[in-house]
Amino acid sequence: MGSLDYFNKIAKSWNVIRSEYFEERLKYEVLSKVNIKDKVVADLGCGTGFLSLALALEASIVFSIDQSVNMLRESKKLMETKKFNNVYPIKSSIDNLVLFDESVDVVFINMALHHVKDAKKAIEEMYRIIKKDGTLIISDVLEHNGQWAKDEMFDEWLGFSNQQLKEWLTGVGFDIVNIENTNLKCKGYSSKGEFTETGIFIAVANKGGLNYEI
């Protein structure tokens, strides 16, 4: 089983599984980083709509993107119950996005980058689709040693360091980068009872503007 098969399999249970890994509060920490009022936004690796649901309240258009059709189905059901008509589910890989160049004001990718094999290529794609003066928000886990996550959850990366992420972001052209290590934690148990806990960071990168250091 690969990552895509795994997420298709657990889609109906994902809301419960996700809630055991990280707090709902992460959503509000992420949303506080940028103004999305009347903006066109993309939620990459949207899953069942954890972040898309909140984005739809203020953004003009939300592109909810995931490679798992079953995850998108669950997200669509959620949006229909809330009667949102500004959310567009799209099947796409993150490292080869189907969106046009400079078509989105703000891109969010929440707890999904560590599932992307070519994470650097994915960041290049995010840069490509963001408009000039647009913003990228990445929330994900810091480096950890929970090897079981690769075996059981098909993680491609055991988190990221601030330096690694900053080099990728500035390397593709983002000229304002700020990375905050939050006080939130991501926790999980393997099927054998191995426990892993690591921090969660939020990176904010802008396409356009003046340079400054973290």
Secondary structure, DSSP 8 states (H G I E B T S, - for coil): --HHHHHHHHGGGHHHHHHHHS-THHHHHHHTTS--TT-EEEEET-TTTTTHHHHTTT-SEEEEEES-HHHHHHHHHHHHHTT--SEEEEE--TTS--S-TT-EEEEEEES-GGG-TTHHHHHHHHHHHEEEEEEEEEEEEB----THHHHHS--S-S-B-HHHHHHHHHHHT--EEEEEEEEEEEEEE-TT--EEEEEEEEEEEESSS-----
